Structure formats: structure tokens, C-alpha cells
Amino acid sequence: MKETRFIRLPIMAILLVTLLLAMWAGLIRMGWSLALIRPTLPATHGPLMIGGFLGTLIALERVVALGKNWTYLVPLLGALGAVGLIFGLPVGPWLITLCSLGLVAIYVLILRIQLAIYTVTMALGAVTWLVGNGLWLVGWPVPAAAPWWVAFLVLTIVGERLELSRVTRLPSYSQKLFSIAVGVVLTGLLVSLFSYANGVRLTNLGFLGLALWLGLFDIARRAVRRHGLTRFIAVNLLFGYFWMGFGALVGIRYAGYTAGPWYDAWLHALLLGFAFSMIFAHALIILPAMSGASIPFNRILYGPAVLLQIGLILRIVGDIFLLLQVRLWGGLLNGLAILIFFMMVAALAIGERRRDQRPLAHQG
């Protein structure tokens, strides 16, 4: 791990800056009057958040777990692609697309090591990211690529949850139901290339099936009765599953929309409500593996986790009832929740490091 730290830490630093600028761009797009760092920044909000931050983060997580040094080139391409998007360079989309291609290659290696329904699901997620990036690269509008990008995040996360569910004795039919839902998602994506509304509706039907599957079979329902970090993870997981189901229902009803409040509600229920609830849930497991830092759990982390949910509720209410000010404040609270969460995580890591070093200083 030490020999790869000089690669991992710069990538993580770029990811942090990318997250901050992607949120900044999102607030400007919503209508907040903030300093415009670059004229092109607001237009890159979606690709920067999904590809530059979330996609590169997932690639880095896979690379750390795989443990092969050469594979660090994949998240490095994503990080450099994010920098390209920030500065408005045409190479940015190309580098992020190459990152998604590299992630597919990484999953080929993973499948050769462990061929299972959950690894296949995550690999299919990487393929959907690659296809979505390809559509974006050749000039298709972002809403055409968005279902593919969202499917990448959904399939990656549900694949990971299925992997963790191996510790429980799931009924034999559960994997068949899971596979059917994944099949519906993929079929919908293919249909969307020819009939956007029908394809997106079918894709969201698959998302709804996966949300129901997680609600029925994931260990979060039992883990929420425990204490400490286990309960914190479970609470955020359940928040995420709710928003995934809600977003899927919105997507089924308003599948043909490519802009406006209902499109915003669909996209952010899945990206903020589902994806970032998952990040909050797993941060104290993933970040120590990536950074090598020890991060203890503290109940103060419930603060930003709840704030994220409140902000998203306000945003969705603002979307549904066309209340611009409510929507604006909801978006701002979401950004603050994410910022506060990572600041708290950093403070906990620094505090833990100081506690670890205290006996050594005393002995000296």
C-alpha cells in the first residue's frame, strides 16, 4: 500500500476538488448567484459529478481492492479527465471515456478471478458507463446518456450489496428475481436508443425492482437494530433504498422528460438520495482502505446524513410544486451536507492519528 500511496493520494485530492467544483457548478445551474470560476463550468455539472467524481471514485475503489499497480492508470485517467472538464479542455471527455474502458478491463480481470452474479452485475454496470460515455463523446445530448450513467451507479452499488448479502441465507428464488430486474434495466437502456421514453420507463421499472429487492433481502433491515457504525451504515442504506424506489417511480411516470422539474426530481433522487446515501454509508470503510488512515465512527456523522435527506426533500418539494426558493435552499443544504460530512470525516481521521501518535511522543 505504501508504494502506491504517491499515486492514490493525488487522485483522491483531485476527486475532492472535483466534488467541490461539481457542487459549485450545480448550485449555479440551480440559480444561486455564485462566482463563475469558468464560463463552461455550469454545463459540466452532470458529467463532472458522475464521471469525474463518482466514476473515478468507483474505479479507484476497484483498483485498490484488486491490488495490481498498473491498474492505477485507470482512475488516473478519470482524474485527469475531470481536470480537463474543469478547464474546458476537449480532452476531458476522452479521458473519462478511457477511464470507463479501463474499468471494463478491470472487471474482466475480476471475472476471471471470481465469476459470480454480483461481479457480473458490477461488470455490466461498467459497460453501461462506457456506452453512456460513448454516446456523450459522439455528441448525443446528456439526457440520452444520463440513464446509462445512472444505471452504472445503480448496478455497481446493488452488485456490491448482493456480494455482502452472501453472509445471509437468501431464499433460492431471490437471485432469479435480482437477475430479472437487472435484465429489465439493460433491456430498457437498449430500447432508449430507439424510443427514449419507452426505454427510460422500462429502465426505471428495473430500478424499482432492484429497490424492492434490496428492501426485502438486504441485511440493512436487521442491521439497523444494532449500534454504532453498523446502525449508521444501515440507516443510510435504507434512506438510499427509499430514494431509489421514489426516483424509479418518478422515472416511470415522467420517462419522456429530458429537462424541467420532474427530470430534476428523477435524476437527483437517484444520484443524491441513492448514490450519496451509499457513499455516506460506506465512507468509513472505503476511505481508510484508499488512504490508509484510520477513521473512527462518531454519532456526529448523523448530522450531515440527516441534513442530506432534509435538503433533498426540500428540493423535490420545490420541483413538484414549482417553488423555486424551496428548491434553491434544498440544493444548498445538499451541498452543505456533503461538505460537512467530509470535513467531519477528515477531522475524525486527524484526531485518530494524533491519538495514535501520542504514546510515541510520550516515550520520546
ABEGO torsion letter per residue (X at the ends): XAAAAAAAAAAAAAAAAAAAAAAAAAAAAAGBBBBBABAAAAAAAAAAAAAAAAAAAAAAAAAAAAGBAAAAAAAAAAAAAAAAAAAGBAAAAAAAAAAAAAAAAAAAAAAAABBBAAAAAAAAAAAAAAAAAAAAAAGBBAAAAAAAAAAAAAAAAAAAAAAAAAABBBBAAAAAAAAAAAAAAAAAAAAAAABAAAAAAAAAAAAAAAAAAAAAABAAAAAAABBEAAAAAAAAAAAAAAAAAAAAAAAAAAAABABEAAAAAAAAAAAAAAAAAAAAAAAAAAAAAAAGBBBBBBAAAAAAAAAAAAAAAAAAAAAAAGBAAAAAAAAAAAAAAAAAAAAAAAAAAAAAAAAAAAAAAAAX
